[in-house]
Amino acid sequence: MKKAKAHGFRKAQIELEHCLTCRGKAVVQGVFHELVCIDCNGSGWVMAGSRLVLSTDELVTQLSLKLQQAQREIVMLKQGSLKSGSSAYYQQNNRRGAGGSNYTGD
């Protein structure tokens, strides 16, 4: 008998987008100084599509999930560039051959 996966125990990631009023800056220009944007509660982020404002607790969680996802993507991109680093160097023209051509040492 297989165990069923409990989907209720993982926090679902909500798609976020920049607030249209403040354009993601969290503040709007007043007459004399900048004011906190009331459309996004000063966060610069709203729910994608519905443009609903998230509570502070939910916003912190969603931004943390978004940051973790971005950090995973950065690590994957760095690993990909390291793998192709030696082959990329081998393919580029080092101008060490006869007449400034590529010399690979083969």
N, C-alpha and C positions, 0 to 999 in steps of 0.2 A: 504494500500500500504506500503510495507516494504522498509526501507532504504537499499540501497546497501552499503556494506562495502567498504571504500576507501582504497585499498591496497597500493596506491601510497604515502600515508602519513607516513608509517612506514619505518624505515631504515632497509634494509635487512642485516642480519648478513652473512658475507663472511667467509667461512671456511679458517682458517690460519694454516700454518705449519712452522716449523723452517727452516731457510735458510740452504741449504746444504753446502755452502761455509764456513760459520762461525759457523755452527751447533747451531744457535740461540744465540750466544754470542755477536753479533753485531760488533766484531772486529776480524781481522785476524793477525797472527804473521808475521811481516815484518822481515827484516834482523836484525835490531837493536831494533825495538820497535813495538808495536801493531799499526795497521792501521785500519781505519774505513772500514768495508766491503762495497764494491761498488755494490755487487749483491743484497743487501737488503736495501741500503741507511742507513746502520748503525742501523737498527731496530732489526734484528734477525728474522723477520717474513716476509713471502711471501704468496701469494695466494696458497691454496692447489691445486694440480693437474697441474695448468698452470705455477706456480712458477713466476708469474708476481709480480713486485714491486708495492706496494700501495703508493699513494701520502701521504704526512705527515698528511694532514687533515683527509683523509679517514682512515689512520692507527690509529690515535688517537681515532676516533669514533669506529672502530672495536675492538680495545683493551679495550675500555670502556664497550662495549657490552659483550665482553668475560669475563671481570672482574665481571660485574653485574651477569652474569650467574653463575660464580663460587661462588659468595657470596650467591646466592639463594640456590645452592646445599649444601653449608656448613651449612646454617641455617636448611635446611631440614634434613641433617644428624644429626645435634645436637638435633633437636626435636625428631628424631627417637630414638636416644640413651637415651634421657631423659625418654621417654615413657617406654622403656624396662629396665630402671635402677632398679626399685624396683622389678620387676619380675626376673631380672637377679640375683639380690642379694638373692632373695628367693630360687632360684634354685641352687646356688653355695653351696658347702660344707663349713659350718662354724666350723666344728669339735667341737661343743659344746655338742653333745649328748654322750650317753653311748659308751665307747670305741672309742671315736673320730669320731663318726658318725654325720650326719647332724641333727641339732635340729631346728625345725621351730616354735615351741611354740604352735602347734595345739593340 
